[in-house]
């Protein structure tokens, strides 16, 4: 953020005038009217300016040692600076039309190659392979001209041997691929023999459904994000390689002109079978009257029902406002508009205690850029709700489907939802949402299948059924792009069993330290961690971070036996793996929120936890095998049904690289 006190530090701001008097500068990061939260105010004292005299403001003034202005971490066609003046000292500022400024923010140099493909298709069904390069902050960027070799683990029709990057493009998409037979497909990409990325696994199975990846929650620059809505949709399809998307602007900021234009854009970009778009908005009532909800329409032409007209100057459609969540449910029921609602956690977290309409509100969002919120699901179970599980980005940086948190408020990589549908169309995806046939991830694209025996036959995640017996066999199959650390089989809030890809005999010299949780449920929930890890009796041979999304935050090895870190969690977790030369050592973690010490050789497959207060805030130490974990896991377990209540049976998958996934529950009724 900007500052006026240290001329040798970054973001130093100065102001000077060739007129009379003196100038003072004040800066506020959040006191401006949305979307212009940051306010820099220069005030004239003890004099006045004559016509032709000037005020010169230097943002990132380098004349006294400052390195300059640290720009944002996300690329943007134009970072706008709106210049306004209060010439009569009334407190009413008017824009100066000849002084509106913008600065293009371009991506940095290439850091990471990425490859993306589908997770589930049927034999002969088309899919695509997307390839791109990102800078260190996750912005797609342009690599030097090169040829990328593509190898597949099985025969893929339509797959070229190479694709070319011409030095002018950020992404390449290979369309119309297919596999004739069932199996698991992975792709390996290389340049001159060096592997640069992998994609998959893609499961080819003769099932009733395929898996389509969507991010149905985020905003563009017309509300509180960046860029145009056209750029937002283009990123989703052609840079994040999504199958489906929806724009979710805060309702109190959406003017009629933009609502009409949004509907035009979603209609134009909707491409059944390839890319599905939905019109929608975020109903943004305060938590006390219901809290944030995603309103998703199956078709264009539906009514925008705002929680208020807080930033809308016109008043001609106020009769459509829905001031409480109950008002919104009632209005949508009366309208007959084809609608699905998700409850989510953002600045105004959804208060699901107030009211619920099972026909409209089909799911809760338990992960986004704002963090991880399993309590949304467990609260729903307690209330007897039968909801599905989704994750989205809720991003404001114009990158749906590949939403990195950057360096400021957000603490997690944006989530994704895999919809298990008969085809990629609005009708089929709405059917999947209403049946809760979907699972959520923290942004990875893994394959997850959960099935069981119901009284009337086989059921899948999201189904509601009667248990055939007191104990029900549940089948789980997972294939991931990273090793699978564990899968928790759950009945409601309770963990029935934790299944791992390894056992005690596989454990090695790798120790994993994790910090996790949040302060509380509301806005400002981020927990700031500052700590030191000391190893007494052993040397650290190597390290690997987990969920370190901000490369500027401290995480460094100091000498042979210490690691220092600073990090933010917001319901999610972060951490580090240490490979030690011996287990005859004590590993101690000292943080601003608690201290935990263990003897490495005493660690087994069960983790050691320290409760650090807050909302599920804790330190955890576990021991893992030295080598990479298996990326596939399949099992069947009997789950004992609880009498007299619903049994929501679901799984949580935790991967070696820090990603997670959650299935929508199978609901066994009492």
RONU-469284 format. One record per residue (C-alpha): residue number from 0; x, y, z. Coordinates in steps of 0.2 Angstrom, whole numbers. Example, Ala and Ser with C-alpha at 12.3 -4.5 7.8 and 13.67 -1.06 7.14 Angstrom:
! residues 2
{i 0&east 62&north -22&up 39}
{i 1&east 68&north -5&up 36}
This chain:
! residues 670
{i 0&east 0&north 0&up 0}
{i 1&east 5&north 18&up -2}
{i 2&east 15&north 27&up 11}
{i 3&east 21&north 45&up 15}
{i 4&east 33&north 42&up 30}
{i 5&east 49&north 33&up 23}
{i 6&east 56&north 41&up 7}
{i 7&east 68&north 26&up 5}
{i 8&east 55&north 13&up 6}
{i 9&east 43&north 6&up -8}
{i 10&east 27&north 15&up -13}
{i 11&east 33&north 32&up -6}
{i 12&east 21&north 46&up -11}
{i 13&east 26&north 65&up -12}
{i 14&east 16&north 80&up -18}
{i 15&east 22&north 98&up -22}
{i 16&east 15&north 113&up -29}
{i 17&east 21&north 129&up -38}
{i 18&east 8&north 139&up -30}
{i 19&east 6&north 147&up -12}
{i 20&east 4&north 137&up 4}
{i 21&east 9&north 120&up 9}
{i 22&east 2&north 102&up 5}
{i 23&east -3&north 88&up 16}
{i 24&east -5&north 70&up 10}
{i 25&east -16&north 56&up 18}
{i 26&east -20&north 39&up 12}
{i 27&east -33&north 26&up 15}
{i 28&east -34&north 9&up 8}
{i 29&east -52&north 5&up 11}
{i 30&east -62&north 21&up 14}
{i 31&east -67&north 25&up -4}
{i 32&east -83&north 21&up -12}
{i 33&east -83&north 4&up -21}
{i 34&east -75&north 0&up -32}
{i 35&east -62&north 14&up -29}
{i 36&east -57&north 8&up -11}
{i 37&east -40&north 16&up -11}
{i 38&east -40&north 35&up -8}
{i 39&east -25&north 47&up -9}
{i 40&east -30&north 64&up -4}
{i 41&east -19&north 80&up -6}
{i 42&east -25&north 95&up 4}
{i 43&east -20&north 113&up 1}
{i 44&east -16&north 123&up 16}
{i 45&east -13&north 142&up 19}
{i 46&east -15&north 148&up 1}
{i 47&east -23&north 144&up -15}
{i 48&east -19&north 140&up -33}
{i 49&east -20&north 152&up -47}
{i 50&east -25&north 147&up -65}
{i 51&east -11&north 138&up -73}
{i 52&east -2&north 133&up -57}
{i 53&east 0&north 114&up -53}
{i 54&east 1&north 101&up -40}
{i 55&east 13&north 87&up -45}
{i 56&east 10&north 70&up -36}
{i 57&east 23&north 56&up -37}
{i 58&east 18&north 39&up -33}
{i 59&east 34&north 29&up -30}
{i 60&east 45&north 44&up -29}
{i 61&east 63&north 38&up -31}
{i 62&east 72&north 54&up -28}
{i 63&east 76&north 50&up -10}
{i 64&east 80&north 31&up -12}
{i 65&east 63&north 23&up -14}
{i 66&east 64&north 9&up -27}
{i 67&east 47&north 15&up -34}
{i 68&east 29&north 9&up -34}
{i 69&east 26&north -9&up -31}
{i 70&east 12&north -13&up -44}
{i 71&east -1&north -26&up -42}
{i 72&east 2&north -45&up -44}
{i 73&east -11&north -48&up -58}
{i 74&east -10&north -42&up -76}
{i 75&east -23&north -29&up -81}
{i 76&east -25&north -20&up -98}
{i 77&east -26&north -3&up -88}
{i 78&east -25&north 1&up -69}
{i 79&east -36&north 16&up -68}
{i 80&east -32&north 31&up -57}
{i 81&east -47&north 42&up -56}
{i 82&east -43&north 60&up -52}
{i 83&east -56&north 71&up -43}
{i 84&east -56&north 88&up -35}
{i 85&east -66&north 97&up -21}
{i 86&east -63&north 115&up -27}
{i 87&east -76&north 123&up -15}
{i 88&east -71&north 113&up 1}
{i 89&east -88&north 105&up 2}
{i 90&east -83&north 87&up 3}
{i 91&east -90&north 84&up -14}
{i 92&east -77&north 78&up -26}
{i 93&east -79&north 80&up -45}
{i 94&east -69&north 70&up -58}
{i 95&east -57&north 80&up -69}
{i 96&east -60&north 73&up -86}
{i 97&east -43&north 78&up -93}
{i 98&east -34&north 69&up -79}
{i 99&east -40&north 51&up -80}
{i 100&east -25&north 40&up -80}
{i 101&east -22&north 22&up -82}
{i 102&east -6&north 11&up -82}
{i 103&east -5&north -6&up -91}
{i 104&east 1&north -20&up -80}
{i 105&east 9&north -34&up -90}
{i 106&east 13&north -52&up -85}
{i 107&east 31&north -56&up -79}
{i 108&east 43&north -68&up -87}
{i 109&east 38&north -86&up -89}
{i 110&east 40&north -97&up -73}
{i 111&east 29&north -112&up -74}
{i 112&east 22&north -122&up -89}
{i 113&east 4&north -129&up -86}
{i 114&east -6&north -142&up -95}
{i 115&east -25&north -145&up -92}
{i 116&east -36&north -158&up -98}
{i 117&east -53&north -166&up -94}
{i 118&east -55&north -178&up -79}
{i 119&east -69&north -190&up -85}
{i 120&east -75&north -194&up -103}
{i 121&east -83&north -208&up -111}
{i 122&east -76&north -218&up -126}
{i 123&east -76&north -208&up -142}
{i 124&east -82&north -192&up -132}
{i 125&east -71&north -177&up -137}
{i 126&east -60&north -167&up -125}
{i 127&east -46&north -155&up -127}
{i 128&east -28&north -152&up -120}
{i 129&east -24&north -134&up -115}
{i 130&east -6&north -128&up -113}
{i 131&east 0&north -112&up -106}
{i 132&east 15&north -103&up -97}
{i 133&east 12&north -93&up -81}
{i 134&east 23&north -80&up -72}
{i 135&east 27&north -82&up -53}
{i 136&east 10&north -74&up -49}
{i 137&east 0&north -85&up -60}
{i 138&east -3&north -73&up -75}
{i 139&east -3&north -82&up -92}
{i 140&east 12&north -75&up -101}
{i 141&east 21&north -77&up -118}
{i 142&east 35&north -90&up -119}
{i 143&east 49&north -89&up -132}
{i 144&east 46&north -98&up -148}
{i 145&east 47&north -116&up -145}
{i 146&east 40&north -134&up -150}
{i 147&east 32&north -143&up -136}
{i 148&east 32&north -162&up -138}
{i 149&east 16&north -171&up -131}
{i 150&east 16&north -189&up -126}
{i 151&east 1&north -199&up -120}
{i 152&east 0&north -215&up -109}
{i 153&east -12&north -223&up -122}
{i 154&east -18&north -220&up -139}
{i 155&east -27&north -203&up -141}
{i 156&east -35&north -199&up -158}
{i 157&east -31&north -182&up -165}
{i 158&east -16&north -179&up -153}
{i 159&east -2&north -171&up -163}
{i 160&east 16&north -176&up -159}
{i 161&east 21&north -157&up -156}
{i 162&east 13&north -140&up -154}
{i 163&east 21&north -124&up -158}
{i 164&east 22&north -108&up -148}
{i 165&east 26&north -94&up -159}
{i 166&east 33&north -81&up -147}
{i 167&east 17&north -71&up -148}
{i 168&east 3&north -81&up -139}
{i 169&east 1&north -86&up -121}
{i 170&east -9&north -102&up -124}
{i 171&east -12&north -117&up -136}
{i 172&east -27&north -128&up -135}
{i 173&east -28&north -145&up -144}
{i 174&east -46&north -148&up -148}
{i 175&east -56&north -164&up -153}
{i 176&east -46&north -177&up -145}
{i 177&east -54&north -194&up -140}
{i 178&east -50&north -211&up -134}
{i 179&east -59&north -227&up -141}
{i 180&east -57&north -238&up -126}
{i 181&east -58&north -237&up -107}
{i 182&east -43&north -233&up -96}
{i 183&east -33&north -219&up -87}
{i 184&east -24&north -207&up -98}
{i 185&east -10&north -195&up -93}
{i 186&east 0&north -183&up -104}
{i 187&east 18&north -178&up -103}
{i 188&east 24&north -162&up -111}
{i 189&east 43&north -159&up -114}
{i 190&east 55&north -147&up -123}
{i 191&east 71&north -155&up -130}
{i 192&east 69&north -170&up -119}
{i 193&east 65&north -160&up -103}
{i 194&east 48&north -163&up -95}
{i 195&east 39&north -146&up -92}
{i 196&east 22&north -151&up -87}
{i 197&east 10&north -166&up -85}
{i 198&east -9&north -167&up -87}
{i 199&east -22&north -179&up -81}
{i 200&east -27&north -191&up -75}
{i 201&east -41&north -193&up -87}
{i 202&east -53&north -207&up -84}
{i 203&east -61&north -215&up -99}
{i 204&east -76&north -225&up -94}
{i 205&east -92&north -230&up -101}
{i 206&east -103&north -221&up -88}
{i 207&east -119&north -212&up -89}
{i 208&east -110&north -196&up -86}
{i 209&east -94&north -187&up -89}
{i 210&east -85&north -173&up -78}
{i 211&east -86&north -155&up -83}
{i 212&east -76&north -142&up -74}
{i 213&east -83&north -125&up -69}
{i 214&east -80&north -109&up -59}
{i 215&east -97&north -102&up -57}
{i 216&east -92&north -87&up -45}
{i 217&east -81&north -72&up -49}
{i 218&east -82&north -54&up -55}
{i 219&east -75&north -43&up -68}
{i 220&east -71&north -24&up -69}
{i 221&east -89&north -19&up -71}
{i 222&east -92&north -23&up -52}
{i 223&east -77&north -26&up -40}
{i 224&east -65&north -35&up -52}
{i 225&east -55&north -30&up -66}
{i 226&east -57&north -30&up -85}
{i 227&east -72&north -32&up -96}
{i 228&east -85&north -46&up -95}
{i 229&east -79&north -51&up -112}
{i 230&east -61&north -53&up -106}
{i 231&east -67&north -63&up -91}
{i 232&east -77&north -75&up -101}
{i 233&east -62&north -77&up -113}
{i 234&east -50&north -81&up -99}
{i 235&east -62&north -94&up -92}
{i 236&east -63&north -103&up -109}
{i 237&east -46&north -100&up -117}
{i 238&east -34&north -97&up -103}
{i 239&east -41&north -107&up -89}
{i 240&east -48&north -121&up -100}
{i 241&east -65&north -122&up -91}
{i 242&east -80&north -131&up -97}
{i 243&east -92&north -119&up -88}
{i 244&east -93&north -102&up -80}
{i 245&east -104&north -89&up -72}
{i 246&east -101&north -71&up -68}
{i 247&east -107&north -66&up -50}
{i 248&east -106&north -47&up -48}
{i 249&east -112&north -39&up -32}
{i 250&east -131&north -35&up -35}
{i 251&east -130&north -18&up -27}
{i 252&east -117&north -13&up -40}
{i 253&east -125&north -20&up -56}
{i 254&east -134&north -7&up -66}
{i 255&east -147&north -11&up -79}
{i 256&east -136&north -8&up -93}
{i 257&east -123&north -20&up -87}
{i 258&east -136&north -33&up -83}
{i 259&east -143&north -32&up -100}
{i 260&east -125&north -33&up -108}
{i 261&east -120&north -47&up -97}
{i 262&east -135&north -57&up -103}
{i 263&east -130&north -53&up -121}
{i 264&east -112&north -59&up -118}
{i 265&east -117&north -76&up -109}
{i 266&east -129&north -79&up -124}
{i 267&east -115&north -76&up -137}
{i 268&east -102&north -87&up -128}
{i 269&east -113&north -101&up -124}
{i 270&east -108&north -116&up -135}
{i 271&east -117&north -132&up -130}
{i 272&east -105&north -147&up -130}
{i 273&east -90&north -136&up -128}
{i 274&east -92&north -122&up -116}
{i 275&east -107&north -117&up -105}
{i 276&east -111&north -100&up -99}
{i 277&east -124&north -95&up -86}
{i 278&east -131&north -77&up -82}
{i 279&east -131&north -74&up -64}
{i 280&east -127&north -62&up -49}
{i 281&east -122&north -62&up -31}
{i 282&east -136&north -58&up -20}
{i 283&east -126&north -48&up -7}
{i 284&east -137&north -45&up 8}
{i 285&east -128&north -43&up 25}
{i 286&east -126&north -59&up 36}
{i 287&east -140&north -53&up 47}
{i 288&east -153&north -55&up 34}
{i 289&east -146&north -70&up 25}
{i 290&east -128&north -67&up 19}
{i 291&east -121&north -69&up 2}
{i 292&east -129&north -81&up -11}
{i 293&east -125&north -85&up -29}
{i 294&east -140&north -84&up -40}
{i 295&east -138&north -94&up -56}
{i 296&east -150&north -93&up -70}
{i 297&east -152&north -107&up -83}
{i 298&east -157&north -94&up -97}
{i 299&east -155&north -75&up -101}
{i 300&east -169&north -63&up -98}
{i 301&east -172&north -66&up -80}
{i 302&east -175&north -52&up -67}
{i 303&east -161&north -45&up -56}
{i 304&east -167&north -45&up -38}
{i 305&east -155&north -35&up -28}
{i 306&east -153&north -35&up -10}
{i 307&east -153&north -15&up -11}
{i 308&east -149&north -1&up -23}
{i 309&east -134&north 5&up -12}
{i 310&east -124&north 10&up -28}
{i 311&east -138&north 11&up -40}
{i 312&east -143&north 29&up -44}
{i 313&east -159&north 25&up -53}
{i 314&east -174&north 19&up -43}
{i 315&east -186&north 13&up -57}
{i 316&east -185&north -5&up -53}
{i 317&east -184&north -5&up -34}
{i 318&east -200&north -15&up -33}
{i 319&east -189&north -30&up -38}
{i 320&east -178&north -29&up -23}
{i 321&east -177&north -43&up -11}
{i 322&east -171&north -36&up 6}
{i 323&east -169&north -53&up 15}
{i 324&east -165&north -71&up 9}
{i 325&east -183&north -76&up 13}
{i 326&east -189&north -62&up 1}
{i 327&east -177&north -68&up -12}
{i 328&east -183&north -86&up -11}
{i 329&east -202&north -80&up -12}
{i 330&east -199&north -69&up -27}
{i 331&east -190&north -83&up -36}
{i 332&east -203&north -96&up -32}
{i 333&east -217&north -84&up -38}
{i 334&east -207&north -79&up -54}
{i 335&east -205&north -97&up -60}
{i 336&east -188&north -93&up -67}
{i 337&east -176&north -108&up -69}
{i 338&east -164&north -104&up -54}
{i 339&east -151&north -113&up -43}
{i 340&east -143&north -104&up -28}
{i 341&east -127&north -108&up -19}
{i 342&east -123&north -101&up -1}
{i 343&east -106&north -95&up 1}
{i 344&east -93&north -87&up 12}
{i 345&east -86&north -70&up 7}
{i 346&east -87&north -53&up 15}
{i 347&east -105&north -56&up 21}
{i 348&east -105&north -75&up 24}
{i 349&east -121&north -84&up 21}
{i 350&east -131&north -86&up 37}
{i 351&east -139&north -103&up 33}
{i 352&east -148&north -103&up 50}
{i 353&east -161&north -90&up 45}
{i 354&east -170&north -99&up 31}
{i 355&east -168&north -112&up 17}
{i 356&east -177&north -117&up 1}
{i 357&east -172&north -135&up -4}
{i 358&east -179&north -133&up -21}
{i 359&east -168&north -117&up -25}
{i 360&east -153&north -118&up -14}
{i 361&east -144&north -134&up -19}
{i 362&east -126&north -132&up -13}
{i 363&east -114&north -123&up -1}
{i 364&east -97&north -117&up -7}
{i 365&east -84&north -123&up 5}
{i 366&east -68&north -116&up -4}
{i 367&east -64&north -101&up -14}
{i 368&east -50&north -88&up -14}
{i 369&east -57&north -82&up 3}
{i 370&east -51&north -99&up 10}
{i 371&east -59&north -116&up 16}
{i 372&east -75&north -117&up 25}
{i 373&east -80&north -135&up 29}
{i 374&east -91&north -128&up 43}
{i 375&east -104&north -123&up 30}
{i 376&east -106&north -141&up 26}
{i 377&east -107&north -147&up 44}
{i 378&east -119&north -133&up 49}
{i 379&east -130&north -139&up 35}
{i 380&east -130&north -157&up 41}
{i 381&east -134&north -151&up 59}
{i 382&east -149&north -142&up 52}
{i 383&east -155&north -157&up 42}
{i 384&east -151&north -149&up 25}
{i 385&east -147&north -160&up 10}
{i 386&east -135&north -149&up 1}
{i 387&east -121&north -152&up -12}
{i 388&east -103&north -147&up -11}
{i 389&east -96&north -134&up -23}
{i 390&east -80&north -123&up -24}
{i 391&east -77&north -108&up -35}
{i 392&east -64&north -94&up -36}
{i 393&east -75&north -79&up -30}
{i 394&east -60&north -70&up -38}
{i 395&east -58&north -52&up -42}
{i 396&east -43&north -52&up -52}
{i 397&east -51&north -57&up -69}
{i 398&east -44&north -75&up -69}
{i 399&east -59&north -87&up -67}
{i 400&east -53&north -105&up -66}
{i 401&east -35&north -101&up -62}
{i 402&east -37&north -89&up -48}
{i 403&east -21&north -85&up -38}
{i 404&east -23&north -75&up -22}
{i 405&east -9&north -63&up -25}
{i 406&east -1&north -53&up -11}
{i 407&east -16&north -45&up -2}
{i 408&east -32&north -50&up 5}
{i 409&east -35&north -68&up -2}
{i 410&east -27&north -83&up 6}
{i 411&east -30&north -97&up -5}
{i 412&east -30&north -103&up -23}
{i 413&east -47&north -102&up -31}
{i 414&east -58&north -118&up -31}
{i 415&east -67&north -128&up -45}
{i 416&east -82&north -139&up -46}
{i 417&east -83&north -155&up -57}
{i 418&east -101&north -157&up -63}
{i 419&east -106&north -175&up -66}
{i 420&east -118&north -173&up -81}
{i 421&east -124&north -182&up -96}
{i 422&east -117&north -168&up -108}
{i 423&east -110&north -151&up -107}
{i 424&east -125&north -140&up -108}
{i 425&east -136&north -128&up -98}
{i 426&east -150&north -141&up -96}
{i 427&east -138&north -155&up -91}
{i 428&east -127&north -145&up -79}
{i 429&east -143&north -139&up -70}
{i 430&east -149&north -157&up -69}
{i 431&east -132&north -161&up -60}
{i 432&east -134&north -146&up -49}
{i 433&east -151&north -151&up -43}
{i 434&east -146&north -169&up -40}
{i 435&east -130&north -163&up -31}
{i 436&east -120&north -174&up -44}
{i 437&east -104&north -164&up -42}
{i 438&east -88&north -163&up -31}
{i 439&east -77&north -148&up -26}
{i 440&east -58&north -146&up -26}
{i 441&east -46&north -132&up -21}
{i 442&east -42&north -129&up -39}
{i 443&east -34&north -146&up -45}
{i 444&east -43&north -157&up -57}
{i 445&east -43&north -174&up -50}
{i 446&east -55&north -189&up -53}
{i 447&east -67&north -194&up -39}
{i 448&east -80&north -207&up -39}
{i 449&east -91&north -211&up -23}
{i 450&east -105&north -224&up -25}
{i 451&east -115&north -235&up -13}
{i 452&east -129&north -248&up -12}
{i 453&east -146&north -240&up -9}
{i 454&east -162&north -249&up -5}
{i 455&east -167&north -248&up -24}
{i 456&east -150&north -250&up -32}
{i 457&east -134&north -241&up -34}
{i 458&east -132&north -223&up -30}
{i 459&east -119&north -210&up -33}
{i 460&east -113&north -194&up -24}
{i 461&east -128&north -182&up -21}
{i 462&east -141&north -195&up -21}
{i 463&east -154&north -197&up -8}
{i 464&east -159&north -215&up -3}
{i 465&east -164&north -227&up 10}
{i 466&east -150&north -238&up 17}
{i 467&east -153&north -257&up 13}
{i 468&east -146&north -262&up 30}
{i 469&east -138&north -255&up 46}
{i 470&east -121&north -256&up 37}
{i 471&east -119&north -249&up 19}
{i 472&east -104&north -253&up 8}
{i 473&east -97&north -237&up 1}
{i 474&east -85&north -238&up -14}
{i 475&east -72&north -224&up -17}
{i 476&east -60&north -222&up -32}
{i 477&east -48&north -207&up -34}
{i 478&east -35&north -203&up -47}
{i 479&east -25&north -187&up -44}
{i 480&east -11&north -177&up -53}
{i 481&east -2&north -178&up -36}
{i 482&east 1&north -191&up -23}
{i 483&east -14&north -194&up -12}
{i 484&east -10&north -192&up 7}
{i 485&east -26&north -198&up 14}
{i 486&east -45&north -199&up 11}
{i 487&east -57&north -196&up 26}
{i 488&east -73&north -206&up 24}
{i 489&east -86&north -196&up 34}
{i 490&east -103&north -198&up 40}
{i 491&east -109&north -180&up 43}
{i 492&east -96&north -171&up 54}
{i 493&east -88&north -187&up 60}
{i 494&east -73&north -196&up 52}
{i 495&east -78&north -215&up 50}
{i 496&east -60&north -220&up 44}
{i 497&east -45&north -212&up 37}
{i 498&east -38&north -222&up 22}
{i 499&east -20&north -218&up 17}
{i 500&east -9&north -224&up 2}
{i 501&east 5&north -230&up 14}
{i 502&east 7&north -238&up 31}
{i 503&east 19&north -238&up 45}
{i 504&east 32&north -248&up 36}
{i 505&east 33&north -235&up 22}
{i 506&east 37&north -221&up 33}
{i 507&east 54&north -212&up 30}
{i 508&east 64&north -197&up 35}
{i 509&east 51&north -184&up 29}
{i 510&east 42&north -173&up 42}
{i 511&east 28&north -162&up 37}
{i 512&east 23&north -147&up 47}
{i 513&east 6&north -139&up 44}
{i 514&east -2&north -123&up 51}
{i 515&east -20&north -121&up 47}
{i 516&east -37&north -112&up 52}
{i 517&east -45&north -95&up 53}
{i 518&east -49&north -82&up 66}
{i 519&east -68&north -83&up 65}
{i 520&east -81&north -84&up 52}
{i 521&east -84&north -66&up 47}
{i 522&east -74&north -53&up 36}
{i 523&east -56&north -52&up 42}
{i 524&east -54&north -70&up 46}
{i 525&east -36&north -72&up 40}
{i 526&east -24&north -79&up 53}
{i 527&east -6&north -72&up 51}
{i 528&east 7&north -85&up 56}
{i 529&east 25&north -81&up 61}
{i 530&east 36&north -95&up 67}
{i 531&east 53&north -104&up 67}
{i 532&east 55&north -123&up 65}
{i 533&east 71&north -130&up 74}
{i 534&east 78&north -147&up 72}
{i 535&east 89&north -153&up 86}
{i 536&east 100&north -168&up 82}
{i 537&east 98&north -169&up 63}
{i 538&east 102&north -159&up 48}
{i 539&east 88&north -154&up 35}
{i 540&east 93&north -162&up 18}
{i 541&east 79&north -153&up 8}
{i 542&east 63&north -144&up 10}
{i 543&east 47&north -142&up -1}
{i 544&east 33&north -129&up 3}
{i 545&east 14&north -133&up 3}
{i 546&east 2&north -120&up -2}
{i 547&east 14&north -105&up -2}
{i 548&east 4&north -95&up -14}
{i 549&east 14&north -78&up -10}
{i 550&east 32&north -80&up -16}
{i 551&east 36&north -64&up -6}
{i 552&east 32&north -71&up 11}
{i 553&east 46&north -77&up 21}
{i 554&east 50&north -96&up 20}
{i 555&east 68&north -100&up 21}
{i 556&east 80&north -112&up 28}
{i 557&east 93&north -105&up 39}
{i 558&east 108&north -116&up 41}
{i 559&east 106&north -135&up 42}
{i 560&east 93&north -136&up 56}
{i 561&east 81&north -121&up 55}
{i 562&east 67&north -114&up 44}
{i 563&east 58&north -97&up 47}
{i 564&east 41&north -93&up 40}
{i 565&east 28&north -80&up 39}
{i 566&east 11&north -86&up 31}
{i 567&east -8&north -82&up 31}
{i 568&east -21&north -95&up 32}
{i 569&east -40&north -92&up 31}
{i 570&east -48&north -109&up 35}
{i 571&east -36&north -118&up 23}
{i 572&east -18&north -125&up 27}
{i 573&east 0&north -122&up 22}
{i 574&east 16&north -130&up 28}
{i 575&east 32&north -137&up 23}
{i 576&east 40&north -154&up 21}
{i 577&east 57&north -157&up 29}
{i 578&east 69&north -172&up 24}
{i 579&east 80&north -176&up 38}
{i 580&east 96&north -186&up 38}
{i 581&east 91&north -195&up 54}
{i 582&east 75&north -198&up 64}
{i 583&east 85&north -196&up 81}
{i 584&east 80&north -178&up 82}
{i 585&east 67&north -166&up 90}
{i 586&east 57&north -156&up 79}
{i 587&east 50&north -140&up 87}
{i 588&east 39&north -127&up 80}
{i 589&east 37&north -110&up 89}
{i 590&east 24&north -98&up 82}
{i 591&east 15&north -82&up 88}
{i 592&east 0&north -94&up 91}
{i 593&east 7&north -109&up 99}
{i 594&east 22&north -121&up 101}
{i 595&east 23&north -139&up 97}
{i 596&east 38&north -151&up 99}
{i 597&east 40&north -170&up 94}
{i 598&east 53&north -183&up 93}
{i 599&east 54&north -188&up 74}
{i 600&east 56&north -206&up 78}
{i 601&east 40&north -207&up 88}
{i 602&east 29&north -201&up 74}
{i 603&east 18&north -214&up 65}
{i 604&east 4&north -212&up 53}
{i 605&east -6&north -203&up 65}
{i 606&east -3&north -184&up 66}
{i 607&east 1&north -174&up 81}
{i 608&east -10&north -158&up 84}
{i 609&east -9&north -143&up 94}
{i 610&east -25&north -133&up 96}
{i 611&east -22&north -114&up 93}
{i 612&east -39&north -107&up 96}
{i 613&east -49&north -97&up 83}
{i 614&east -59&north -107&up 70}
{i 615&east -51&north -124&up 68}
{i 616&east -34&north -116&up 70}
{i 617&east -20&north -128&up 74}
{i 618&east -2&north -134&up 71}
{i 619&east 1&north -152&up 65}
{i 620&east 16&north -163&up 63}
{i 621&east 16&north -179&up 53}
{i 622&east 28&north -191&up 45}
{i 623&east 28&north -197&up 27}
{i 624&east 37&north -209&up 16}
{i 625&east 52&north -201&up 8}
{i 626&east 47&north -205&up -10}
{i 627&east 31&north -199&up -19}
{i 628&east 15&north -206&up -14}
{i 629&east 3&north -216&up -25}
{i 630&east -9&north -204&up -35}
{i 631&east -23&north -218&up -36}
{i 632&east -33&north -225&up -22}
{i 633&east -48&north -236&up -22}
{i 634&east -57&north -245&up -8}
{i 635&east -74&north -251&up -1}
{i 636&east -79&north -248&up 17}
{i 637&east -95&north -252&up 27}
{i 638&east -102&north -237&up 35}
{i 639&east -114&north -240&up 50}
{i 640&east -130&north -230&up 49}
{i 641&east -135&north -219&up 63}
{i 642&east -153&north -222&up 68}
{i 643&east -166&north -208&up 68}
{i 644&east -157&north -195&up 57}
{i 645&east -150&north -192&up 40}
{i 646&east -133&north -200&up 37}
{i 647&east -123&north -189&up 25}
{i 648&east -109&north -200&up 19}
{i 649&east -95&north -190&up 10}
{i 650&east -76&north -190&up 8}
{i 651&east -62&north -177&up 9}
{i 652&east -46&north -181&up -1}
{i 653&east -30&north -173&up 4}
{i 654&east -16&north -173&up -8}
{i 655&east 3&north -173&up -6}
{i 656&east 5&north -156&up -14}
{i 657&east -8&north -148&up -2}
{i 658&east -24&north -148&up -13}
{i 659&east -40&north -155&up -7}
{i 660&east -56&north -162&up -14}
{i 661&east -74&north -165&up -6}
{i 662&east -88&north -176&up -13}
{i 663&east -106&north -171&up -12}
{i 664&east -114&north -182&up 1}
{i 665&east -124&north -197&up -2}
{i 666&east -139&north -195&up 10}
{i 667&east -145&north -210&up 18}
{i 668&east -162&north -206&up 26}
{i 669&east -168&north -212&up 43}
